[in-house]
Amino acid sequence: MIVVLRIGHRPQRDMRVTTHVGLAARALGASGMYIASDDKGVAESIRDVVTRFGGDFFVEDKVKWNSCIKQWKREGGCVVHLTMFGQNLPDVESEIKSREKIMVIVGAEKVPGEIYELADYNVAVTNQPHSEIAGLAVFLDHIAPNALHREFPNARVRVYPNPCGKTVEEL
């Protein structure tokens, strides 16, 4: 099980990016997302995609990030903080893959220093500035089993591979 914890979300500024973090998480193998902010619009937008395109992805907003992390760890989960200042992903990938419960922390703005201490792994997808969406996508591609070949149950809409054009089925 992999979940994402989005911290530092600023509703007026980060709505689109946080929505895309959630959509990338869902599409690439995560089970759900916690948002450490009160933004029902983002949560509802992601839930709408889940309703239409299927899956069991959950979204919970208004979480207190500190309590959320500590609870996850009490339940035996591993915490991975994505940061350009961490260990390189290939150096810790096999250790992280061996864990059954993984929480991935994705920041929106400068994260509190305490995050570095609470995380079991501070992981860099690259040691260069880039978007949190890109970092999460690469991380999940490496960690989530079969992330690129998933079936999504309960879908109302299914998109089929097509070399040119669109093949969409309303179910």
C-alpha positions as CSV (number, residue, x, y, z in Angstrom):
1,M,0.0,0.0,0.0
2,I,1.3,3.4,-1.0
3,V,-0.3,6.7,0.1
4,V,0.7,10.3,-0.6
5,L,0.7,13.1,2.0
6,R,0.6,16.5,0.5
7,I,1.8,19.2,2.8
8,G,2.1,23.0,2.4
9,H,-0.8,23.2,0.0
10,R,-1.9,26.8,-0.4
11,P,-5.6,26.7,-1.7
12,Q,-5.4,29.9,-3.8
13,R,-2.1,29.0,-5.4
14,D,-1.6,25.2,-5.5
15,M,-5.1,23.9,-6.4
16,R,-4.1,22.7,-9.9
17,V,-0.7,21.2,-8.8
18,T,-2.2,19.4,-5.8
19,T,-4.9,18.0,-8.0
20,H,-2.3,16.7,-10.5
21,V,-0.3,15.2,-7.6
22,G,-3.4,13.3,-6.7
23,L,-4.2,12.2,-10.3
24,A,-0.6,11.1,-10.8
25,A,-0.7,9.2,-7.5
26,R,-3.9,7.4,-8.5
27,A,-2.8,6.6,-12.0
28,L,0.6,5.3,-11.0
29,G,-0.3,2.9,-8.1
30,A,-1.0,4.8,-4.9
31,S,-4.1,3.8,-2.8
32,G,-4.9,7.3,-1.6
33,M,-3.9,10.8,-0.7
34,Y,-4.0,12.9,2.5
35,I,-4.0,16.7,2.1
36,A,-2.8,18.7,5.0
37,S,-5.1,21.6,4.1
38,D,-8.7,22.4,3.9
39,D,-9.5,22.3,0.2
40,K,-12.7,20.4,-0.6
41,G,-12.5,21.5,-4.2
42,V,-9.3,19.5,-4.8
43,A,-10.6,16.5,-2.9
44,E,-13.8,16.6,-4.9
45,S,-12.1,17.0,-8.2
46,I,-9.9,13.9,-7.6
47,R,-12.9,11.9,-6.3
48,D,-14.8,12.8,-9.5
49,V,-12.0,11.3,-11.6
50,V,-12.1,8.1,-9.4
51,T,-15.9,7.9,-9.9
52,R,-15.6,8.2,-13.7
53,F,-12.3,6.3,-14.4
54,G,-12.5,3.7,-11.6
55,G,-10.4,2.4,-8.7
56,D,-10.5,2.6,-5.0
57,F,-8.3,5.7,-4.5
58,F,-9.3,7.7,-1.4
59,V,-8.8,11.4,-0.7
60,E,-8.9,13.0,2.8
61,D,-8.3,16.7,3.4
62,K,-7.9,18.7,6.5
63,V,-5.4,16.2,8.0
64,K,-2.8,17.4,10.5
65,W,0.4,16.3,8.8
66,N,2.4,15.6,12.1
67,S,-0.4,13.4,13.5
68,C,-0.9,11.7,10.2
69,I,2.8,10.7,9.9
70,K,3.1,9.6,13.5
71,Q,-0.1,7.4,13.2
72,W,1.3,5.9,9.9
73,K,4.5,5.0,11.7
74,R,2.7,3.6,14.7
75,E,0.9,1.2,12.3
76,G,4.2,0.0,10.9
77,G,4.3,2.2,7.9
78,C,7.4,3.6,6.2
79,V,7.7,7.3,5.5
80,V,9.4,8.6,2.4
81,H,9.9,12.3,1.9
82,L,10.6,13.3,-1.7
83,T,13.2,16.1,-1.7
84,M,16.1,17.1,-4.0
85,F,18.4,17.0,-0.9
86,G,17.9,13.3,-0.1
87,Q,19.5,10.1,-0.9
88,N,19.4,9.1,-4.6
89,L,16.4,6.9,-5.4
90,P,18.4,4.1,-7.0
91,D,20.5,3.8,-3.7
92,V,17.4,3.1,-1.5
93,E,14.9,1.7,-4.1
94,S,15.2,-1.9,-3.1
95,E,14.9,-1.2,0.6
96,I,11.7,0.9,0.1
97,K,10.2,-1.7,-2.3
98,S,10.5,-4.3,0.5
99,R,8.1,-2.2,2.7
100,E,4.4,-3.1,2.8
101,K,3.1,0.3,3.8
102,I,4.7,3.4,2.3
103,M,3.7,7.0,2.8
104,V,5.2,9.5,0.3
105,I,5.4,13.1,1.5
106,V,5.2,15.7,-1.3
107,G,5.6,19.3,-0.3
108,A,4.2,22.4,-2.0
109,E,6.5,25.0,-0.4
110,K,9.5,24.7,1.9
111,V,8.7,21.9,4.2
112,P,9.2,22.1,8.0
113,G,12.6,20.7,9.1
114,E,10.8,18.2,11.3
115,I,9.7,16.3,8.1
116,Y,13.4,15.4,7.5
117,E,13.6,13.9,11.0
118,L,10.2,12.1,10.9
119,A,10.9,10.5,7.5
120,D,12.5,7.0,7.3
121,Y,13.9,8.0,4.0
122,N,14.6,11.5,2.5
123,V,14.8,10.6,-1.2
124,A,15.9,12.5,-4.3
125,V,14.6,11.6,-7.7
126,T,17.2,14.0,-8.9
127,N,19.3,16.6,-7.1
128,Q,18.0,19.3,-9.4
129,P,14.9,21.5,-9.0
130,H,11.8,20.0,-10.7
131,S,8.1,19.7,-10.1
132,E,6.7,17.6,-7.3
133,I,4.4,15.9,-9.9
134,A,7.4,14.7,-11.9
135,G,9.2,13.5,-8.7
136,L,6.2,11.6,-7.5
137,A,5.6,10.0,-11.0
138,V,9.2,8.8,-11.3
139,F,9.2,7.5,-7.7
140,L,5.9,5.6,-8.2
141,D,7.1,4.2,-11.5
142,H,10.1,2.7,-9.6
143,I,8.3,1.6,-6.5
144,A,4.7,0.7,-7.3
145,P,4.4,-2.8,-8.8
146,N,2.9,-2.9,-12.3
147,A,1.9,0.8,-12.0
148,L,1.8,1.3,-15.8
149,H,-0.4,-1.8,-16.4
150,R,-3.1,-1.4,-13.9
151,E,-6.8,-2.2,-14.4
152,F,-9.2,0.2,-12.6
153,P,-12.4,-1.6,-11.3
154,N,-15.8,0.2,-11.3
155,A,-14.9,2.5,-14.1
156,R,-17.6,4.4,-16.0
157,V,-15.2,5.4,-18.7
158,R,-12.4,3.4,-20.2
159,V,-9.7,4.7,-22.6
160,Y,-8.1,2.2,-24.9
161,P,-4.6,2.6,-26.5
162,N,-4.8,3.9,-30.0
163,P,-2.0,4.9,-32.3
164,C,-4.0,7.8,-33.7
165,G,-7.2,9.4,-32.3
166,K,-9.2,8.5,-29.3
167,T,-10.9,5.3,-28.3
168,V,-13.2,5.9,-25.3
169,E,-15.9,3.6,-24.1
170,E,-18.7,4.7,-21.7
171,L,-19.5,1.8,-19.5
